[in-house]
Amino acid sequence: MATPLSDPSLSPLRTIAVVGLGTMGTGIAEVLAKAGREVVGIDISEAQAAKCVAALESSTARGVERGRLTEQDRAEILDRVRTSTDLRAAADADLVIEVAPESYEIKQQIFRELDGIVRPETIMATGTNALSVTRLAADSARPERVLGLHFFNPAPAMRLVEVVSSVLTAPAAVTAVTDLALDLGKEPVAVGDRPGFVADGLLFGYLNQAAAMYEAKYASREDIDAAMRLGCGLPMGPLALLDLIGVDTARTVLEAMYAASRDRLHAPTPILKQLSEAGLTGRKAGRGFYTYEAPGSGTVVRDALTPLEGGDLVPGREVRSVGVAGSGTMASGIAEVFAKAGYEVVLAARSEEKAQTAKARIGKSLSRSVDKGRMTAEAAAQTLDRITPAGSYDAFADVDLAVEAVAEDLEVKRQLFAALDKVCKPGAVLATTTSSLPVVACARATSRPQDVIGMHFFNPAPAMKLVEVVRTVLTGDDVHATVREVCGRIRKHPVDCGDRAGFIVNALLFPYLNNAIKMVQEHYASLDDIDAAMKLGGGYPMGPFELLDVVGLDVSLAIEKVLHREFRDPGLAPAPLLEHLVAAGCLGRKTGRGFREYAKR
């Protein structure tokens, strides 16, 4: 049975008006009423106010059905909510939360009217995620009582609340709403006034880059979304998320961010304007980047852009045996993946000893799978038997597919491909696992560039489902078809992309990480607050600084330099703080210190 999360009689904010009863306003009203607050819901539309009440009745009824509320709880919650179409109904409120449309004109009009209605001590909060809280406060008769209170959608489920102070905000007002957020069971994060604040400030730049990637026809919408879900563990892909948020809303937020930052990464990509002006604003319209069953539905239906079933029209080459070059964690993981799928694998390194060590690492990995009940001891033994270690790449003479996973150094890779060109039989497919280097440069080191392709696995290879399949302008159609067929056999999800820096995942992930570093560098928010904001507000499995320390700051810096060099966008220049930490040898978990310090193993 649910009970109020706190005693509302202890809070100075007992009666709260919510102005704007759309999806967000209705969700906030529900959260407040469940926590024992008296709620006055206000909307200029009587129909919208009625819709809010109906939604509350429906959600609380579900709560009773699921055993989260009693009928008495439900009745008390509904009794605490009253609605009106008149702003004067907010006269007795201790706090007013405005969640009207994202327009200065609309919000300023509401605040001006509230100035003449509410008590002098009433706190006025805006739920904006794009507009300047300072500008709204400056137009108020009581700017010290105005702040931002940014909930995330759906408000009843999302734990993050950003508490936004302007230079005019009184500390007592910040304390009062922070305490309220805690009373509501939320996690308040204190931030300053800049467009997008923390979570949206990082999220919308990433969404914009994804839309630009799609607009450039670099990759399909399905592959972009699958890449970020499977490569980063995100709950939704960026284009599906844009449709959920609303393409028009995203454009508004980005316009505000760009006006403040003049960073080209925040300049809304033209497709957002085109879709918005065509009324194709996402799920709410029934069509955006995807097409939906009906307006408001989350069910995607086929349209002219949906890929045809049945895969490649060009037949691939037969692959029975696979060579894996390298002796590190990635090479071992890839060899394990192929051996598990039934392929005969030659694992070659620069010495027999290194190759044996890599095979032993695979043996330990398979033993852990047996211990966890994921495979039988017999299957593990058979898998290990399929792997033949070798101290020379000459052992690749008969393989049908050679996959290199050596150091991320272009000259090293070029030398290796030149060697593979001499060793491997005609018709063998040669693949690089590079995450940031040009695949075509590896191809040009051979006499058969049409046989070279990128197969970017993600670490740890046995667990991660994604493989970025990277075609160069020289790659043969049958080679592309071969690799996609192989991905299916090894139970990986292939996504197609072109041969440019970062491919899909890193090209979208690392600018986001770099922007998070800039926020800390500019003293806008703390590491902990940014990590919390992205996990709680964005659904990320790890905050940006947790992830940077795991990936390695030196690796991250190298990828950011490659992206900056390729795209030549000033916004992609690595943050100086990252460069300073790398220069100091603070590389993350592997050195015991990165953005945070770690206990020595």
VMD Tcl script that draws the C-alpha trace (Angstrom):
set ca {
  {0.00 0.00 0.00}
  {1.35 3.42 -0.92}
  {1.53 6.13 1.71}
  {2.66 9.77 1.45}
  {6.43 9.92 1.22}
  {6.67 12.57 3.92}
  {4.54 14.52 6.36}
  {3.40 17.50 4.26}
  {2.57 19.43 7.43}
  {6.33 19.76 8.01}
  {6.86 21.46 4.64}
  {6.23 25.16 3.96}
  {5.04 24.11 0.50}
  {1.70 22.47 1.23}
  {-0.57 23.91 -1.47}
  {0.89 23.81 -4.95}
  {-0.58 25.14 -8.19}
  {0.38 23.52 -11.50}
  {-0.20 25.78 -14.50}
  {-0.49 23.83 -17.77}
  {-2.14 20.42 -17.64}
  {-0.56 18.64 -20.58}
  {1.27 15.35 -20.11}
  {3.97 16.88 -17.92}
  {1.64 19.03 -15.82}
  {-0.70 16.08 -15.23}
  {2.25 13.89 -14.19}
  {3.53 16.54 -11.76}
  {0.04 16.94 -10.28}
  {-0.12 13.18 -9.70}
  {3.27 13.10 -7.98}
  {2.32 15.99 -5.70}
  {-1.11 14.60 -4.78}
  {0.33 11.17 -3.97}
  {2.81 12.86 -1.63}
  {0.01 14.54 0.33}
  {0.05 18.01 -1.23}
  {-3.05 20.00 -2.05}
  {-2.91 20.54 -5.82}
  {-4.59 23.21 -7.91}
  {-4.39 22.31 -11.58}
  {-4.87 25.26 -13.94}
  {-5.25 25.26 -17.72}
  {-6.89 27.73 -20.09}
  {-8.64 24.77 -21.73}
  {-11.53 23.25 -19.83}
  {-11.20 20.13 -21.96}
  {-7.52 19.80 -20.99}
  {-8.37 20.20 -17.31}
  {-11.00 17.45 -17.65}
  {-8.46 15.28 -19.46}
  {-6.04 15.76 -16.55}
  {-8.67 14.57 -14.03}
  {-9.51 11.57 -16.22}
  {-5.83 10.67 -16.47}
  {-5.45 10.86 -12.67}
  {-8.53 8.69 -12.20}
  {-7.14 6.15 -14.63}
  {-3.61 6.03 -13.17}
  {-4.84 5.73 -9.58}
  {-7.28 2.98 -10.63}
  {-4.31 1.08 -12.07}
  {-2.52 1.63 -8.77}
  {-5.39 -0.05 -6.94}
  {-5.47 -2.95 -9.41}
  {-1.75 -3.53 -8.88}
  {-2.00 -3.34 -5.11}
  {0.00 -0.13 -4.83}
  {-2.94 1.88 -3.49}
  {-6.05 1.11 -1.49}
  {-9.42 2.50 -2.53}
  {-9.15 4.94 0.39}
  {-5.70 6.09 -0.79}
  {-7.14 6.64 -4.25}
  {-10.08 8.66 -2.97}
  {-7.81 10.85 -0.84}
  {-5.42 11.48 -3.74}
  {-8.24 12.51 -6.07}
  {-9.77 14.71 -3.33}
  {-6.49 16.63 -3.08}
  {-6.66 17.72 -6.73}
  {-8.97 20.44 -8.02}
  {-8.81 22.09 -11.42}
  {-9.63 25.50 -12.81}
  {-9.33 27.56 -15.98}
  {-8.63 30.73 -13.98}
  {-5.13 31.69 -12.77}
  {-6.73 33.31 -9.73}
  {-7.22 29.80 -8.36}
  {-3.49 29.94 -7.49}
  {-4.05 32.76 -4.96}
  {-3.45 30.56 -1.91}
  {-0.59 28.47 -3.35}
  {2.74 28.25 -1.54}
  {4.40 27.22 -4.83}
  {3.33 27.62 -8.45}
  {4.88 25.31 -11.05}
  {4.41 26.57 -14.60}
  {4.58 23.98 -17.40}
  {3.01 25.93 -20.26}
  {4.30 25.68 -23.88}
  {7.95 26.61 -24.47}
  {7.38 30.25 -25.40}
  {8.77 33.32 -23.65}
  {5.63 35.24 -24.56}
  {3.29 32.68 -22.99}
  {5.40 32.10 -19.89}
  {6.06 35.82 -19.27}
  {2.33 36.54 -19.54}
  {1.63 33.83 -16.92}
  {4.29 35.18 -14.55}
  {3.04 38.78 -14.94}
  {-0.50 37.71 -14.10}
  {0.68 35.59 -11.17}
  {2.53 38.61 -9.73}
  {-0.85 40.22 -9.12}
  {-2.46 37.09 -7.70}
  {-0.11 35.15 -5.41}
  {1.22 36.13 -1.99}
  {4.62 37.92 -1.82}
  {6.30 34.83 -0.32}
  {4.95 32.38 -2.91}
  {7.68 30.65 -4.90}
  {7.17 30.61 -8.67}
  {8.86 27.83 -10.62}
  {9.10 27.31 -14.35}
  {9.33 23.81 -15.79}
  {11.15 25.00 -18.90}
  {13.97 22.91 -20.30}
  {15.00 25.39 -22.97}
  {14.29 28.99 -21.98}
  {16.25 31.29 -19.70}
  {15.06 31.20 -16.10}
  {16.92 34.47 -15.53}
  {14.99 36.21 -18.31}
  {11.67 34.97 -16.91}
  {12.68 36.03 -13.39}
  {13.82 39.49 -14.50}
  {10.33 40.22 -15.85}
  {8.72 39.22 -12.54}
  {7.92 41.63 -9.71}
  {9.68 39.19 -7.35}
  {12.68 37.77 -9.23}
  {14.21 36.38 -6.04}
  {11.25 33.96 -5.74}
  {11.55 32.62 -9.31}
  {13.52 29.50 -10.19}
  {13.43 26.47 -12.45}
  {12.01 23.10 -11.42}
  {12.58 20.73 -14.33}
  {10.85 17.37 -14.03}
  {11.40 14.60 -16.60}
  {8.74 12.74 -18.54}
  {6.92 10.68 -17.30}
  {7.06 12.63 -14.05}
  {5.65 9.84 -11.81}
  {8.38 7.41 -12.95}
  {11.45 9.60 -13.56}
  {13.45 10.33 -10.41}
  {15.50 13.28 -11.60}
  {14.49 16.88 -10.90}
  {16.81 19.73 -11.90}
  {16.59 22.72 -9.53}
  {17.66 25.74 -11.55}
  {18.87 28.93 -9.88}
  {19.34 32.26 -11.61}
  {21.68 34.94 -10.29}
  {18.56 36.54 -8.79}
  {17.18 33.50 -6.93}
  {17.05 33.61 -3.12}
  {18.81 30.63 -1.44}
  {15.74 30.04 0.77}
  {13.62 29.40 -2.32}
  {16.15 26.88 -3.63}
  {16.22 25.11 -0.27}
  {12.43 24.92 -0.10}
  {11.97 23.34 -3.53}
  {14.97 21.03 -3.04}
  {13.41 19.75 0.18}
  {10.12 19.33 -1.65}
  {11.79 17.28 -4.40}
  {13.32 15.01 -1.75}
  {9.90 14.68 -0.08}
  {8.48 13.57 -3.42}
  {11.05 10.77 -3.60}
  {12.98 12.52 -6.35}
  {16.71 13.14 -6.76}
  {17.24 16.90 -7.02}
  {20.31 18.17 -8.88}
  {21.29 21.82 -8.41}
  {22.23 23.53 -11.68}
  {22.74 27.03 -13.02}
  {20.73 28.74 -15.73}
  {21.80 27.68 -19.20}
  {19.67 26.18 -22.00}
  {19.07 22.48 -21.55}
  {20.59 22.54 -18.05}
  {22.54 19.29 -17.48}
  {20.54 16.34 -18.80}
  {18.93 17.98 -21.83}
  {22.05 20.06 -22.46}
  {23.96 16.83 -23.06}
  {21.11 14.78 -24.48}
  {19.88 17.16 -27.17}
  {23.31 17.74 -28.67}
  {23.61 13.97 -29.10}
  {20.11 13.73 -30.60}
  {20.92 16.54 -33.02}
  {24.08 14.77 -34.21}
  {22.11 11.55 -34.73}
  {19.53 13.41 -36.83}
  {22.35 14.97 -38.89}
  {23.89 11.53 -39.40}
  {20.56 10.23 -40.70}
  {19.99 13.32 -42.84}
  {23.38 12.78 -44.51}
  {22.22 9.24 -45.43}
  {25.27 7.90 -43.63}
  {23.24 5.14 -41.99}
  {19.60 4.09 -41.85}
  {17.38 5.20 -38.97}
  {17.07 1.55 -37.86}
  {20.86 1.06 -37.82}
  {21.53 4.32 -35.97}
  {19.01 3.42 -33.29}
  {20.17 -0.20 -32.99}
  {23.80 0.91 -32.76}
  {23.18 3.17 -29.78}
  {20.91 0.69 -28.00}
  {23.24 -2.27 -28.44}
  {26.55 -0.39 -28.37}
  {25.81 1.84 -25.37}
  {23.03 0.02 -23.53}
  {20.57 2.88 -24.02}
  {16.85 2.18 -23.57}
  {15.97 3.85 -26.90}
  {17.78 4.88 -30.04}
  {18.16 8.63 -30.67}
  {15.70 8.91 -33.59}
  {13.00 6.93 -31.79}
  {13.62 9.18 -28.77}
  {13.25 12.32 -30.88}
  {9.88 11.00 -32.04}
  {8.86 10.38 -28.42}
  {9.99 13.80 -27.19}
  {8.56 15.59 -30.21}
  {10.64 16.80 -33.15}
  {9.28 20.33 -32.67}
  {10.20 20.31 -28.97}
  {13.73 19.15 -29.79}
  {14.10 21.90 -32.34}
  {12.98 24.52 -29.80}
  {15.45 23.28 -27.19}
  {18.30 23.22 -29.71}
  {17.51 26.73 -30.97}
  {17.80 27.99 -27.39}
  {21.02 26.07 -26.82}
  {22.57 27.36 -30.02}
  {21.55 30.96 -29.23}
  {23.49 30.68 -25.98}
  {26.49 28.57 -27.07}
  {26.94 29.31 -30.80}
  {28.29 25.76 -30.92}
  {27.53 24.25 -34.33}
  {26.79 20.92 -32.64}
  {23.70 22.63 -31.14}
  {22.51 24.25 -34.39}
  {19.34 22.29 -35.24}
  {19.99 20.10 -38.25}
  {17.70 21.09 -41.16}
  {15.68 17.87 -41.08}
  {14.26 18.88 -37.69}
  {12.89 22.07 -39.24}
  {11.54 20.22 -42.28}
  {9.73 17.61 -40.19}
  {8.40 20.23 -37.75}
  {7.04 22.51 -40.46}
  {5.44 19.53 -42.22}
  {3.64 18.61 -38.98}
  {5.60 15.35 -38.74}
  {6.50 15.89 -35.10}
  {6.83 12.28 -33.98}
  {4.56 9.91 -32.10}
  {2.01 12.58 -31.20}
  {1.44 13.24 -34.93}
  {1.64 9.60 -35.99}
  {4.77 10.24 -38.03}
  {8.23 11.67 -37.52}
  {11.44 9.81 -38.25}
  {9.28 6.68 -38.12}
  {5.63 6.07 -39.00}
  {3.24 4.99 -36.23}
  {-0.02 3.06 -36.14}
  {-1.92 6.19 -35.11}
  {-1.24 9.61 -33.53}
  {-0.10 9.00 -29.96}
  {0.74 5.34 -30.61}
  {4.17 3.89 -29.91}
  {3.71 1.07 -32.43}
  {5.96 1.54 -35.47}
  {4.52 0.42 -38.82}
  {6.21 -0.17 -42.16}
  {6.70 2.75 -44.51}
  {8.66 3.48 -47.67}
  {11.93 3.63 -45.72}
  {11.54 0.34 -43.85}
  {14.24 -2.14 -44.97}
  {13.02 -5.09 -47.02}
  {13.02 -8.48 -45.33}
  {15.37 -11.09 -46.70}
  {18.68 -9.24 -46.49}
  {21.27 -8.94 -49.23}
  {20.45 -9.72 -52.85}
  {24.12 -10.51 -53.59}
  {25.27 -13.95 -52.36}
  {28.17 -13.99 -49.94}
  {31.30 -16.13 -49.97}
  {31.52 -19.36 -48.01}
  {33.28 -19.03 -44.64}
  {34.35 -22.20 -42.82}
  {37.49 -21.08 -41.01}
  {38.46 -17.78 -39.42}
  {41.81 -16.25 -38.52}
  {42.00 -13.74 -35.66}
  {45.15 -11.61 -35.43}
  {46.11 -10.27 -32.02}
  {46.60 -11.41 -28.44}
  {44.75 -8.83 -26.38}
  {41.31 -8.88 -24.76}
  {39.49 -7.96 -27.98}
  {41.25 -10.59 -30.08}
  {40.57 -13.28 -27.46}
  {36.92 -12.26 -27.23}
  {36.43 -12.33 -31.01}
  {38.11 -15.75 -31.29}
  {35.80 -17.04 -28.54}
  {32.73 -15.71 -30.38}
  {33.65 -17.44 -33.64}
  {34.61 -20.72 -31.95}
  {31.32 -20.79 -30.01}
  {29.49 -20.44 -33.33}
  {31.22 -23.54 -34.69}
  {33.98 -21.99 -36.79}
  {37.50 -23.38 -36.85}
  {39.65 -20.52 -35.55}
  {43.35 -19.78 -35.94}
  {44.44 -17.32 -33.22}
  {47.74 -15.79 -34.35}
  {49.99 -13.42 -32.43}
  {53.55 -12.15 -32.73}
  {54.81 -15.18 -30.79}
  {53.61 -18.66 -29.93}
  {53.73 -17.73 -26.24}
  {51.41 -14.74 -26.72}
  {48.98 -16.85 -28.73}
  {48.94 -19.56 -26.03}
  {48.33 -16.91 -23.37}
  {45.38 -15.56 -25.39}
  {43.93 -19.07 -25.73}
  {44.32 -19.60 -21.98}
  {42.35 -16.38 -21.42}
  {39.55 -17.81 -23.58}
  {39.66 -21.02 -21.53}
  {39.09 -19.05 -18.33}
  {36.21 -17.15 -19.95}
  {34.57 -20.42 -21.04}
  {35.05 -21.87 -17.53}
  {33.20 -18.88 -16.07}
  {30.35 -19.52 -18.51}
  {30.22 -23.16 -17.32}
  {30.24 -22.07 -13.66}
  {27.31 -19.72 -14.36}
  {25.35 -22.44 -16.14}
  {25.49 -20.72 -19.54}
  {27.10 -23.68 -21.29}
  {28.06 -27.26 -20.52}
  {31.61 -28.35 -19.74}
  {31.51 -30.49 -22.90}
  {30.48 -27.53 -25.09}
  {33.24 -25.40 -23.52}
  {35.85 -28.07 -24.23}
  {34.67 -28.41 -27.84}
  {34.79 -24.63 -28.28}
  {38.34 -24.43 -26.96}
  {39.41 -27.32 -29.21}
  {38.33 -25.33 -32.28}
  {40.96 -22.66 -31.50}
  {44.48 -23.23 -32.80}
  {47.12 -20.81 -31.46}
  {49.91 -19.75 -33.83}
  {53.02 -17.62 -33.51}
  {52.95 -16.45 -37.12}
  {50.38 -15.05 -39.52}
  {51.54 -17.70 -42.01}
  {48.95 -19.90 -40.26}
  {46.25 -17.85 -42.02}
  {47.06 -19.43 -45.39}
  {43.78 -21.37 -45.59}
  {41.31 -19.16 -43.64}
  {38.23 -17.79 -45.40}
  {37.98 -14.71 -43.15}
  {40.86 -12.93 -41.39}
  {39.95 -10.47 -38.61}
  {42.66 -8.25 -37.15}
  {42.40 -6.94 -33.59}
  {45.87 -5.49 -33.03}
  {46.93 -2.09 -31.68}
  {44.89 0.97 -32.75}
  {47.78 2.36 -34.75}
  {47.38 2.94 -38.49}
  {50.96 2.06 -39.45}
  {50.80 -1.18 -37.42}
  {47.54 -2.12 -39.11}
  {48.80 -1.24 -42.59}
  {51.86 -3.45 -42.09}
  {49.61 -6.28 -40.90}
  {47.31 -5.98 -43.92}
  {50.29 -6.01 -46.26}
  {51.36 -9.25 -44.57}
  {47.85 -10.74 -44.78}
  {47.73 -9.85 -48.47}
  {50.74 -12.11 -49.07}
  {49.64 -14.93 -46.75}
  {45.86 -15.28 -47.24}
  {44.47 -17.22 -50.17}
  {42.65 -15.45 -53.03}
  {39.02 -14.79 -52.14}
  {39.63 -14.56 -48.38}
  {37.82 -11.65 -46.71}
  {40.12 -9.34 -44.71}
  {38.49 -7.41 -41.84}
  {39.72 -4.76 -39.42}
  {38.18 -4.15 -35.99}
  {39.36 -0.53 -35.85}
  {37.08 1.82 -33.95}
  {38.46 5.09 -35.32}
  {40.97 4.62 -38.14}
  {40.14 4.73 -41.88}
  {39.36 1.24 -43.17}
  {40.30 2.28 -46.70}
  {43.88 2.96 -45.57}
  {44.11 -0.68 -44.47}
  {42.57 -1.75 -47.79}
  {45.08 0.25 -49.84}
  {47.93 -1.60 -48.10}
  {46.79 -4.70 -50.01}
  {46.55 -5.65 -53.68}
  {42.87 -6.56 -53.16}
  {41.08 -3.60 -51.56}
  {37.73 -5.01 -52.72}
  {38.19 -7.84 -50.16}
  {38.72 -5.49 -47.17}
  {35.95 -4.38 -44.80}
  {35.51 -3.14 -41.22}
  {34.00 -5.38 -38.52}
  {33.94 -3.23 -35.40}
  {33.15 -5.46 -32.43}
  {32.46 -3.95 -29.01}
  {34.16 -4.93 -25.78}
  {33.61 -7.48 -24.27}
  {33.01 -9.19 -27.62}
  {31.32 -12.33 -26.21}
  {28.68 -10.20 -24.43}
  {28.12 -7.24 -26.75}
  {25.64 -7.91 -29.56}
  {26.65 -5.11 -31.93}
  {29.01 -5.21 -34.91}
  {29.46 -2.09 -37.05}
  {29.97 -3.27 -40.65}
  {32.08 -0.63 -42.38}
  {32.20 -0.57 -46.18}
  {34.78 1.48 -48.00}
  {34.17 2.87 -51.49}
  {36.22 -0.09 -52.74}
  {34.57 -2.94 -50.78}
  {32.89 -5.60 -52.95}
  {29.17 -6.27 -52.59}
  {29.82 -9.97 -52.01}
  {32.29 -9.14 -49.22}
  {29.66 -6.97 -47.53}
  {27.09 -9.78 -47.91}
  {29.57 -12.31 -46.50}
  {30.20 -10.30 -43.34}
  {26.48 -9.72 -42.72}
  {25.83 -13.47 -43.09}
  {28.69 -14.24 -40.70}
  {27.29 -11.77 -38.14}
  {24.03 -13.70 -38.22}
  {25.83 -16.99 -37.61}
  {27.76 -15.62 -34.63}
  {24.53 -14.10 -33.24}
  {25.56 -10.48 -33.58}
  {23.45 -7.58 -34.85}
  {25.16 -5.93 -37.84}
  {24.65 -2.26 -38.63}
  {25.90 -0.75 -41.88}
  {27.86 2.47 -41.97}
  {30.39 4.24 -44.14}
  {34.12 4.60 -43.63}
  {34.40 7.80 -41.63}
  {35.77 8.57 -38.16}
  {33.84 7.11 -35.26}
  {31.43 5.17 -37.49}
  {28.04 5.38 -35.69}
  {28.55 4.74 -31.97}
  {31.78 6.60 -31.27}
  {30.80 9.50 -33.54}
  {27.71 10.06 -31.37}
  {29.07 8.96 -27.99}
  {32.32 10.89 -27.70}
  {31.05 14.41 -28.48}
  {28.49 13.81 -25.69}
  {31.27 12.74 -23.31}
  {33.38 15.73 -24.35}
  {30.49 18.13 -23.64}
  {30.08 16.60 -20.17}
  {33.77 17.29 -19.47}
  {33.28 20.90 -20.59}
  {30.44 21.29 -18.07}
  {32.78 20.28 -15.23}
  {35.62 22.36 -16.65}
  {33.33 25.42 -16.62}
  {32.23 24.65 -13.02}
  {28.62 24.40 -14.18}
  {27.89 21.14 -12.36}
  {29.75 18.47 -10.40}
  {30.83 15.04 -11.65}
  {28.32 13.37 -9.35}
  {25.43 15.61 -10.39}
  {26.13 15.12 -14.11}
  {26.43 11.34 -13.73}
  {23.21 11.24 -11.70}
  {21.40 13.47 -14.20}
  {22.24 11.24 -17.17}
  {21.42 7.99 -15.40}
  {18.18 9.23 -13.87}
  {17.07 11.67 -16.57}
  {18.43 10.00 -19.69}
  {18.27 6.31 -18.80}
  {22.00 5.84 -19.40}
  {23.45 2.71 -17.74}
  {26.50 4.73 -16.67}
  {27.10 8.43 -16.18}
  {29.60 10.05 -18.59}
  {32.43 10.22 -16.03}
  {31.91 6.64 -14.90}
  {32.11 5.61 -18.56}
  {35.17 7.75 -19.34}
  {37.08 6.19 -16.45}
  {36.14 2.69 -17.64}
  {37.01 3.32 -21.30}
  {40.25 5.07 -20.38}
  {40.92 8.77 -20.69}
  {43.80 8.19 -23.11}
  {41.58 6.09 -25.40}
  {38.83 8.70 -25.17}
  {41.22 11.52 -26.00}
  {42.59 9.63 -29.01}
  {39.07 9.08 -30.41}
  {38.11 12.72 -29.82}
  {41.24 13.87 -31.64}
  {40.37 11.66 -34.61}
  {36.80 13.04 -34.72}
  {38.04 16.63 -34.48}
  {40.63 16.04 -37.21}
  {38.10 14.42 -39.55}
  {35.14 16.77 -39.15}
  {37.10 19.96 -38.30}
  {34.29 21.25 -36.12}
  {35.52 23.50 -33.26}
  {32.85 21.97 -31.01}
  {34.59 18.60 -31.32}
  {37.95 19.86 -30.02}
  {38.89 17.77 -26.95}
  {38.20 19.54 -23.67}
  {41.47 20.88 -22.17}
  {40.62 19.19 -18.84}
  {40.75 15.79 -20.57}
  {44.10 16.60 -22.14}
  {45.50 17.75 -18.78}
  {44.40 14.56 -16.99}
  {45.93 12.36 -19.69}
  {49.18 14.35 -19.55}
  {49.23 13.79 -15.79}
  {48.86 10.04 -16.26}
  {45.37 9.97 -14.79}
  {43.86 7.54 -17.29}
  {40.91 6.14 -15.33}
  {40.35 2.86 -13.53}
  {43.40 1.22 -15.09}
  {45.73 3.69 -13.33}
  {43.65 4.09 -10.16}
  {42.77 7.69 -10.94}
  {40.89 9.47 -13.70}
  {38.00 11.80 -13.03}
  {37.67 9.90 -9.76}
  {40.10 7.96 -7.58}
  {39.84 4.17 -7.23}
  {41.13 1.71 -4.67}
  {44.26 -0.10 -5.83}
  {43.70 -3.72 -6.72}
}
mol new
graphics top color blue
foreach p $ca { graphics top sphere $p radius 0.5 }
foreach p [lrange $ca 0 end-1] q [lrange $ca 1 end] { graphics top cylinder $p $q radius 0.2 }
display resetview
